[in-house]
Amino acid sequence: MPENSHIQFNILIPVEWLSGLAAHIDGWNERFNTYIELKKGAESKLVEAKIHDFIKKHNKESNSEIFLQNIKKVHLYSLGKYFADSYGTGDITYVRILSLIAIFILIIACINFLNLSTAQSTRRAREIGVRKVSGANKQKIILQFLGESLLIVLVAHVIAMIFVELLLPGFNNLIGKQLSVNYQSAGLYIGLFTIVLFCGLLAGGYPAFYLSSLKPLDVIKGTVNKNPSNAGFRRILVIFQFSLSILLIICTLIVEAQLKYIQNKNLGFNKENIGYFMFPTRPSDPKLQALKKELISSPDILSVTRAGNPFYNEGTRNGFTWEGKSEVDDVYFHMIGVDPDYASAYKLELKEGRFFSSEFQTDKTAIVINEEAEKILGFSNPVGVTITSSRGSKLNIIGVVKDFHIQSLHHKIGPVIMQMSESNNFYIRMKPDKIVPVVESVKKTFKSFDPGLPIDFHFLDNDYDNLYRTERRMGKIFGYFSLLAILISCLGLIGLSSFMTQRRTKEIGIRKINGAKSVEIFSLISKEYILWVMISIIIACPIAWFVMNKWLQNFAYRVSIGWWIFALAGVIALLIALLTVSWQAYRAASKNPVEALRYE
């Protein structure tokens, strides 16, 4: 299957084969993706209603929400939207964010081109004056400058395509996708032509119309150099591009802070040094218990449990009843099948009662709940309380464990019910300094039980990291884009500061003759740019707060956006701007005033 499909697999098997592993493939509580091909012109809402009525007819206790989704939209438009979302699918939100950042950087580059073109307009003012005196009309001059702009953008586009081919493998590695450029697509060339045309007109439009509007008499009098609106327009452009750069810096800092919070968050259990594998047989196969005894006999293995992955649990179940329950509420509980060693393997903290034990036969109909489930049930001491499942089974609560995360931090901790069950998944807690020899020993033990398949060994902490794979990649991309935006902004600032310093050469010479010190000259030149950056910070901060606050809403557990993030971003931007213009300011401040007076 293609990379941009949510349907990914290593092997295809008939669903009936699962019944051989004691799976209830016809049970109402089993969860599978179901694909339906509708007749042309069929109304999806009507089909949804019919499916809902069918389920309600055969399972009256069901409160399931039924919906149909176009298969073309599953990959990008379902992550975090529906309960049964598949892991590893794409997210249209991040596609839009990356597209928006790319547009920002393109605008910053266009602003630089536009800024420098207008700043150096005086150098071409004489050319325009001479051409107008010689009979050139306004339209010809506009076409000339737009043509120059489009030519520069076209050459830049060719260079950019070369860089795309060179950097695409590294970018694919960064985002974890396999993107490629389809040079046979007509849409590609239409898109590239549109971008070239847009950038050429955006970057060259204002200089073309500005220079074409100059009057020959104004050029001779030198009034072009004194045009305040021209300088004001340049300031606005510099402030705008630095606002975008600061916005990206703040976003990068907040993403990194959230990722650090995720990494250090107490999950309520210990995920470190736990490896796991699945043995290919029925969960009820007696050899699984023999394999567990063989594994636990190793002195380097601290604990072994046969259970499910805490991050990919068995889904939710409703229909439970208990004394005092509101008839309106139908609570969904997360169900986890465990064995007596589950709590010790994951180091769960017991709040009340006890955990499961092989010494009590009654534990087969017992349950252990978490604190969130205790709150929902409403009992001050739920140990000994009996609740009834949707199938009529009486389940006695024998213990309460402290809340622990069974999903990513995007979700709040929900109510959990743990029951004794058999599993062919083995989770092994190892001594931290013995991981390599333990893994090798486990592989040998696994092979000695004649599984018929090679072992597929994983680590639990890697599963946890994979839950935030998209956010980690986004953090790196934000960082790279921020550096690129800052670099482009600084290049523009260098060119603009060089030009503006050159225009003030005579002023600087006169000031130095009248006793101005180099420090004063340096401050005179630099303070204007610092003011621009300060204004950019004021503009960027509220926008960044709004954008990142919306992004953080995707996490049930998140960092607070502290003032220090905005302060740090502001300091970084100020230092970068100051270092960028400092060389030009230093040269102007240290120049011999005699040379300045000879200028022009």
Buried (B, 14 or more C-beta within 10 A) or exposed (E): EEEEEBEEEEEEEEEEEBEEBEBEEEEBBEEEEEEEEEEEEEEEEEBBEEBBEEBBEEBEEBEEEBEBEEEEEBBBBBBEEEEEEBEEBBBEBBEEBBEEBEEBBBBBBBBBBBBBBBBBBBEBBBEBBEBBEEEBEBEEBBEBBBEBBBEBBBEBBEEEEEEEEEEBEEEBEEBEEEEEEEEEEEEEEEEBEEBBEEBBBBBBBBBBBBBBEBEBEBBEEEEBBEBEEBBEBBBEBBBBBBBBBBBBBBBBBBBBBBBEBBEEEEBBBBBEBBBBBBBEBBBEBEBBEEBBEBBBEBEEBBBBBBBBBBBEBBBBBBBBEBEEBEEEEBBBBBBBBBBBBBBBBBBBEEBBBBBBEEEEEEBEEBBBBBBBBBEBBEBEEBBEBBBBBBEEEEBBBBBBBEBBBBBBBBEEBBBBBBBBBBBBBBBBBBBEEBBEEBBEBBBEBBEEBEBEEEBEBBBBBEBBBBBBEBBBBBBBBBBBBBBBBBBBBBBBBBBBBBBBBEBBBBEBBEBBEEEBEBEEBBBBBBEEBBEBBBBBBEBBBEBBBEBBEEBBEBBEBBBEBEEEBBEBBBEBBBEBBBEBBBEBBBEBBEBEBEEBBEEE
